[in-house]
Structure formats: structure tokens, C-alpha cells
Amino acid sequence: MSFHISCSECDGTGWVLYHSETVDGELEEAYRLCPNCCTPHYCMTRSNERSCPRPGTVRYGLTYFCKEHVEVICYGERRNPQPHKAP
């Protein structure tokens, strides 16, 4: 039986959140590569035949999405829930 052990730094996404100070003194969220050399994942959403260039920082099922797209996916599922099949 195989299983996936997640990295404690990046949770398997390959990206670590940090806060950066802008030139006007504000803090912004940014991502850097995982210091444990985990493979970085990118958002799996496609629109207009283009892949999303944002880092896939949120795992949803077996795929990775950026924060913006996973919110849209979760909102759509709450509005139109899909029936789950029994195993």
C-alpha cells in the first residue's frame, strides 16, 4: 500500500507562504519555494486554453489550485452539490 507523506513546511504544494513588506510599508502575502526542495505545483485551472500561472498552494482532492480558483470551485460545489457514489 502506498501513501503520500506531506512536507511539514509546504504541505506537499512546494510553496511556503511568507509576508513581504512593500515600499509603502504595507504587508503582502507572497510565496517562495519550499526549503525542503519539494516539487512546486501550479494551479490546475485552465481557461481559454491557458493554464493558470499562479502557484498551486491549496490542495483540493488530488489536485492543486491557487487560492483564487479554489474559492470559485468550492463556491460552485456548495451551490450545485454533486451526489457522491458509494465505494
ChimeraX commands (.cxc) that place a marker at each C-alpha (Angstrom):
marker #1 position 0.00,0.00,0.00 radius 0.5
marker #1 position 1.45,3.38,-0.98 radius 0.5
marker #1 position 0.78,6.67,0.74 radius 0.5
marker #1 position 1.94,10.26,0.47 radius 0.5
marker #1 position 3.79,11.91,3.33 radius 0.5
marker #1 position 3.31,15.67,3.27 radius 0.5
marker #1 position 6.10,18.09,3.96 radius 0.5
marker #1 position 5.68,19.99,7.22 radius 0.5
marker #1 position 6.87,23.22,5.55 radius 0.5
marker #1 position 4.66,23.29,2.43 radius 0.5
marker #1 position 2.03,20.53,2.94 radius 0.5
marker #1 position 3.19,18.98,-0.33 radius 0.5
marker #1 position 2.46,22.02,-2.52 radius 0.5
marker #1 position 6.11,23.04,-2.98 radius 0.5
marker #1 position 5.29,26.63,-1.89 radius 0.5
marker #1 position 5.71,28.33,1.50 radius 0.5
marker #1 position 3.74,31.43,2.45 radius 0.5
marker #1 position 5.63,34.43,3.75 radius 0.5
marker #1 position 4.85,38.10,4.27 radius 0.5
marker #1 position 6.78,40.78,2.46 radius 0.5
marker #1 position 6.83,44.49,3.21 radius 0.5
marker #1 position 6.03,46.73,0.26 radius 0.5
marker #1 position 7.76,50.06,-0.39 radius 0.5
marker #1 position 4.84,51.91,1.21 radius 0.5
marker #1 position 5.11,49.86,4.42 radius 0.5
marker #1 position 2.16,47.51,3.82 radius 0.5
marker #1 position 2.45,43.74,4.27 radius 0.5
marker #1 position 1.55,41.44,1.39 radius 0.5
marker #1 position 1.32,37.66,1.12 radius 0.5
marker #1 position 3.85,36.04,-1.15 radius 0.5
marker #1 position 5.12,32.51,-1.81 radius 0.5
marker #1 position 8.61,31.10,-2.07 radius 0.5
marker #1 position 9.85,27.66,-2.99 radius 0.5
marker #1 position 9.91,25.10,-0.20 radius 0.5
marker #1 position 13.31,24.91,1.57 radius 0.5
marker #1 position 12.99,21.09,1.59 radius 0.5
marker #1 position 13.16,21.06,-2.24 radius 0.5
marker #1 position 9.60,19.74,-2.72 radius 0.5
marker #1 position 8.39,19.84,-6.31 radius 0.5
marker #1 position 6.35,23.03,-6.82 radius 0.5
marker #1 position 2.82,22.57,-8.13 radius 0.5
marker #1 position 0.92,25.11,-10.19 radius 0.5
marker #1 position -2.80,25.83,-10.34 radius 0.5
marker #1 position -4.60,23.20,-12.44 radius 0.5
marker #1 position -7.36,25.53,-13.67 radius 0.5
marker #1 position -7.48,26.16,-17.40 radius 0.5
marker #1 position -9.38,28.95,-19.10 radius 0.5
marker #1 position -9.24,30.00,-22.74 radius 0.5
marker #1 position -6.79,27.13,-23.39 radius 0.5
marker #1 position -4.26,28.66,-21.00 radius 0.5
marker #1 position -3.05,27.25,-17.70 radius 0.5
marker #1 position -3.17,29.45,-14.65 radius 0.5
marker #1 position 0.39,30.71,-13.92 radius 0.5
marker #1 position -0.22,31.05,-10.16 radius 0.5
marker #1 position 1.32,28.68,-7.62 radius 0.5
marker #1 position -0.92,25.78,-6.60 radius 0.5
marker #1 position -0.85,26.50,-2.88 radius 0.5
marker #1 position -4.13,24.77,-1.95 radius 0.5
marker #1 position -4.60,21.03,-2.30 radius 0.5
marker #1 position -8.16,20.03,-3.22 radius 0.5
marker #1 position -8.57,16.29,-3.59 radius 0.5
marker #1 position -5.63,15.09,-5.68 radius 0.5
marker #1 position -5.07,18.39,-7.50 radius 0.5
marker #1 position -3.63,21.78,-6.61 radius 0.5
marker #1 position -5.19,25.20,-7.15 radius 0.5
marker #1 position -4.34,28.81,-6.41 radius 0.5
marker #1 position -6.34,30.46,-3.61 radius 0.5
marker #1 position -8.49,32.40,-6.07 radius 0.5
marker #1 position -9.58,29.39,-8.13 radius 0.5
marker #1 position -10.20,27.02,-5.22 radius 0.5
marker #1 position -12.64,29.57,-3.77 radius 0.5
marker #1 position -14.58,29.57,-7.06 radius 0.5
marker #1 position -14.60,25.75,-7.18 radius 0.5
marker #1 position -15.78,25.42,-3.57 radius 0.5
marker #1 position -18.47,28.08,-4.09 radius 0.5
marker #1 position -19.76,26.24,-7.17 radius 0.5
marker #1 position -19.94,22.94,-5.31 radius 0.5
marker #1 position -21.90,24.49,-2.45 radius 0.5
marker #1 position -24.42,25.88,-4.94 radius 0.5
marker #1 position -24.65,22.67,-7.03 radius 0.5
marker #1 position -23.61,19.70,-4.87 radius 0.5
marker #1 position -22.77,16.54,-6.77 radius 0.5
marker #1 position -24.06,13.19,-5.48 radius 0.5
marker #1 position -21.31,11.00,-4.07 radius 0.5
marker #1 position -21.12,7.41,-5.27 radius 0.5
marker #1 position -20.79,4.67,-2.70 radius 0.5
marker #1 position -17.46,2.79,-2.85 radius 0.5
marker link #1:1,2 radius 0.2
marker link #1:2,3 radius 0.2
marker link #1:3,4 radius 0.2
marker link #1:4,5 radius 0.2
marker link #1:5,6 radius 0.2
marker link #1:6,7 radius 0.2
marker link #1:7,8 radius 0.2
marker link #1:8,9 radius 0.2
marker link #1:9,10 radius 0.2
marker link #1:10,11 radius 0.2
marker link #1:11,12 radius 0.2
marker link #1:12,13 radius 0.2
marker link #1:13,14 radius 0.2
marker link #1:14,15 radius 0.2
marker link #1:15,16 radius 0.2
marker link #1:16,17 radius 0.2
marker link #1:17,18 radius 0.2
marker link #1:18,19 radius 0.2
marker link #1:19,20 radius 0.2
marker link #1:20,21 radius 0.2
marker link #1:21,22 radius 0.2
marker link #1:22,23 radius 0.2
marker link #1:23,24 radius 0.2
marker link #1:24,25 radius 0.2
marker link #1:25,26 radius 0.2
marker link #1:26,27 radius 0.2
marker link #1:27,28 radius 0.2
marker link #1:28,29 radius 0.2
marker link #1:29,30 radius 0.2
marker link #1:30,31 radius 0.2
marker link #1:31,32 radius 0.2
marker link #1:32,33 radius 0.2
marker link #1:33,34 radius 0.2
marker link #1:34,35 radius 0.2
marker link #1:35,36 radius 0.2
marker link #1:36,37 radius 0.2
marker link #1:37,38 radius 0.2
marker link #1:38,39 radius 0.2
marker link #1:39,40 radius 0.2
marker link #1:40,41 radius 0.2
marker link #1:41,42 radius 0.2
marker link #1:42,43 radius 0.2
marker link #1:43,44 radius 0.2
marker link #1:44,45 radius 0.2
marker link #1:45,46 radius 0.2
marker link #1:46,47 radius 0.2
marker link #1:47,48 radius 0.2
marker link #1:48,49 radius 0.2
marker link #1:49,50 radius 0.2
marker link #1:50,51 radius 0.2
marker link #1:51,52 radius 0.2
marker link #1:52,53 radius 0.2
marker link #1:53,54 radius 0.2
marker link #1:54,55 radius 0.2
marker link #1:55,56 radius 0.2
marker link #1:56,57 radius 0.2
marker link #1:57,58 radius 0.2
marker link #1:58,59 radius 0.2
marker link #1:59,60 radius 0.2
marker link #1:60,61 radius 0.2
marker link #1:61,62 radius 0.2
marker link #1:62,63 radius 0.2
marker link #1:63,64 radius 0.2
marker link #1:64,65 radius 0.2
marker link #1:65,66 radius 0.2
marker link #1:66,67 radius 0.2
marker link #1:67,68 radius 0.2
marker link #1:68,69 radius 0.2
marker link #1:69,70 radius 0.2
marker link #1:70,71 radius 0.2
marker link #1:71,72 radius 0.2
marker link #1:72,73 radius 0.2
marker link #1:73,74 radius 0.2
marker link #1:74,75 radius 0.2
marker link #1:75,76 radius 0.2
marker link #1:76,77 radius 0.2
marker link #1:77,78 radius 0.2
marker link #1:78,79 radius 0.2
marker link #1:79,80 radius 0.2
marker link #1:80,81 radius 0.2
marker link #1:81,82 radius 0.2
marker link #1:82,83 radius 0.2
marker link #1:83,84 radius 0.2
marker link #1:84,85 radius 0.2
marker link #1:85,86 radius 0.2
marker link #1:86,87 radius 0.2
view
